[in-house]
Amino acid sequence: MAQQAFSTHLYTLYPSPHNQHRELFAHQVFVPHPYALIDLPSFALAGRCSLFAAHRKADNKMGQLVSFELEADRTRFERDFAPD
């Protein structure tokens, strides 16, 4: 069964069924492209990460939220990710 959506003070999040780790980590990047393909294993990150479809409450923007256990992985993702 799919995991239900949950809310934080900033987002409503819908977990990806492909997540290996189904938790929200401290370091996050909001990607304002709801249909962009994000292949997290291709980034060869050092720590754990997770992906969520996201609704940002501040401006009602839909997108994706990528969360990372390590700050270095967040930095690497921001540097290397290019939406398709």
C-alpha positions as protocol buffer text, in pm:
chain_id: "A"
residue {
  index: 1
  type: MET
  ca { x: 0 y: 0 z: 0 }
}
residue {
  index: 2
  type: ALA
  ca { x: 127 y: 346 z: -85 }
}
residue {
  index: 3
  type: GLN
  ca { x: 230 y: 572 z: 198 }
}
residue {
  index: 4
  type: GLN
  ca { x: -6 y: 861 z: 266 }
}
residue {
  index: 5
  type: ALA
  ca { x: 76 y: 1227 z: 215 }
}
residue {
  index: 6
  type: PHE
  ca { x: 196 y: 1424 z: 515 }
}
residue {
  index: 7
  type: SER
  ca { x: 242 y: 1792 z: 590 }
}
residue {
  index: 8
  type: THR
  ca { x: 521 y: 2002 z: 733 }
}
residue {
  index: 9
  type: HIS
  ca { x: 497 y: 2373 z: 804 }
}
residue {
  index: 10
  type: LEU
  ca { x: 639 y: 2442 z: 454 }
}
residue {
  index: 11
  type: TYR
  ca { x: 512 y: 2156 z: 234 }
}
residue {
  index: 12
  type: THR
  ca { x: 255 y: 1888 z: 173 }
}
residue {
  index: 13
  type: LEU
  ca { x: 461 y: 1585 z: 67 }
}
residue {
  index: 14
  type: TYR
  ca { x: 379 y: 1272 z: -128 }
}
residue {
  index: 15
  type: PRO
  ca { x: 655 y: 1006 z: -101 }
}
residue {
  index: 16
  type: SER
  ca { x: 789 y: 847 z: -417 }
}
residue {
  index: 17
  type: PRO
  ca { x: 726 y: 472 z: -428 }
}
residue {
  index: 18
  type: HIS
  ca { x: 1086 y: 434 z: -549 }
}
residue {
  index: 19
  type: ASN
  ca { x: 1236 y: 576 z: -230 }
}
residue {
  index: 20
  type: GLN
  ca { x: 1479 y: 344 z: -62 }
}
residue {
  index: 21
  type: HIS
  ca { x: 1459 y: 559 z: 253 }
}
residue {
  index: 22
  type: ARG
  ca { x: 1113 y: 689 z: 333 }
}
residue {
  index: 23
  type: GLU
  ca { x: 1200 y: 976 z: 563 }
}
residue {
  index: 24
  type: LEU
  ca { x: 1252 y: 1350 z: 542 }
}
residue {
  index: 25
  type: PHE
  ca { x: 1615 y: 1446 z: 605 }
}
residue {
  index: 26
  type: ALA
  ca { x: 1753 y: 1778 z: 730 }
}
residue {
  index: 27
  type: HIS
  ca { x: 1900 y: 1907 z: 401 }
}
residue {
  index: 28
  type: GLN
  ca { x: 1642 y: 1976 z: 132 }
}
residue {
  index: 29
  type: VAL
  ca { x: 1610 y: 2114 z: -219 }
}
residue {
  index: 30
  type: PHE
  ca { x: 1278 y: 2215 z: -372 }
}
residue {
  index: 31
  type: VAL
  ca { x: 1278 y: 2153 z: -748 }
}
residue {
  index: 32
  type: PRO
  ca { x: 1001 y: 2363 z: -909 }
}
residue {
  index: 33
  type: HIS
  ca { x: 961 y: 2114 z: -1195 }
}
residue {
  index: 34
  type: PRO
  ca { x: 688 y: 1864 z: -1098 }
}
residue {
  index: 35
  type: TYR
  ca { x: 743 y: 1642 z: -1401 }
}
residue {
  index: 36
  type: ALA
  ca { x: 1124 y: 1641 z: -1418 }
}
residue {
  index: 37
  type: LEU
  ca { x: 1278 y: 1296 z: -1392 }
}
residue {
  index: 38
  type: ILE
  ca { x: 1508 y: 1280 z: -1091 }
}
residue {
  index: 39
  type: ASP
  ca { x: 1718 y: 964 z: -1082 }
}
residue {
  index: 40
  type: LEU
  ca { x: 1882 y: 985 z: -740 }
}
residue {
  index: 41
  type: PRO
  ca { x: 2098 y: 670 z: -779 }
}
residue {
  index: 42
  type: SER
  ca { x: 2271 y: 828 z: -1080 }
}
residue {
  index: 43
  type: PHE
  ca { x: 2415 y: 1101 z: -856 }
}
residue {
  index: 44
  type: ALA
  ca { x: 2618 y: 841 z: -656 }
}
residue {
  index: 45
  type: LEU
  ca { x: 2550 y: 1022 z: -330 }
}
residue {
  index: 46
  type: ALA
  ca { x: 2740 y: 930 z: -12 }
}
residue {
  index: 47
  type: GLY
  ca { x: 2446 y: 944 z: 230 }
}
residue {
  index: 48
  type: ARG
  ca { x: 2081 y: 856 z: 236 }
}
residue {
  index: 49
  type: CYS
  ca { x: 1827 y: 1059 z: 38 }
}
residue {
  index: 50
  type: SER
  ca { x: 1458 y: 1061 z: -47 }
}
residue {
  index: 51
  type: LEU
  ca { x: 1229 y: 1212 z: -308 }
}
residue {
  index: 52
  type: PHE
  ca { x: 880 y: 1354 z: -267 }
}
residue {
  index: 53
  type: ALA
  ca { x: 621 y: 1517 z: -490 }
}
residue {
  index: 54
  type: ALA
  ca { x: 563 y: 1845 z: -310 }
}
residue {
  index: 55
  type: HIS
  ca { x: 319 y: 2130 z: -275 }
}
residue {
  index: 56
  type: ARG
  ca { x: 494 y: 2439 z: -136 }
}
residue {
  index: 57
  type: LYS
  ca { x: 242 y: 2613 z: 88 }
}
residue {
  index: 58
  type: ALA
  ca { x: 397 y: 2962 z: 74 }
}
residue {
  index: 59
  type: ASP
  ca { x: 318 y: 3015 z: -294 }
}
residue {
  index: 60
  type: ASN
  ca { x: 105 y: 2710 z: -386 }
}
residue {
  index: 61
  type: LYS
  ca { x: 380 y: 2591 z: -621 }
}
residue {
  index: 62
  type: MET
  ca { x: 395 y: 2222 z: -716 }
}
residue {
  index: 63
  type: GLY
  ca { x: 730 y: 2053 z: -759 }
}
residue {
  index: 64
  type: GLN
  ca { x: 952 y: 1792 z: -602 }
}
residue {
  index: 65
  type: LEU
  ca { x: 1142 y: 1795 z: -276 }
}
residue {
  index: 66
  type: VAL
  ca { x: 1468 y: 1605 z: -252 }
}
residue {
  index: 67
  type: SER
  ca { x: 1600 y: 1555 z: 100 }
}
residue {
  index: 68
  type: PHE
  ca { x: 1952 y: 1454 z: 194 }
}
residue {
  index: 69
  type: GLU
  ca { x: 2116 y: 1319 z: 504 }
}
residue {
  index: 70
  type: LEU
  ca { x: 2444 y: 1499 z: 420 }
}
residue {
  index: 71
  type: GLU
  ca { x: 2497 y: 1866 z: 332 }
}
residue {
  index: 72
  type: ALA
  ca { x: 2765 y: 1766 z: 78 }
}
residue {
  index: 73
  type: ASP
  ca { x: 2509 y: 1557 z: -113 }
}
residue {
  index: 74
  type: ARG
  ca { x: 2268 y: 1853 z: -124 }
}
residue {
  index: 75
  type: THR
  ca { x: 2544 y: 2073 z: -265 }
}
residue {
  index: 76
  type: ARG
  ca { x: 2637 y: 1810 z: -524 }
}
residue {
  index: 77
  type: PHE
  ca { x: 2274 y: 1769 z: -631 }
}
residue {
  index: 78
  type: GLU
  ca { x: 2225 y: 2144 z: -672 }
}
residue {
  index: 79
  type: ARG
  ca { x: 2543 y: 2165 z: -877 }
}
residue {
  index: 80
  type: ASP
  ca { x: 2475 y: 1865 z: -1104 }
}
residue {
  index: 81
  type: PHE
  ca { x: 2097 y: 1857 z: -1148 }
}
residue {
  index: 82
  type: ALA
  ca { x: 1961 y: 1996 z: -1473 }
}
residue {
  index: 83
  type: PRO
  ca { x: 1587 y: 1958 z: -1539 }
}
residue {
  index: 84
  type: ASP
  ca { x: 1506 y: 1774 z: -1861 }
}
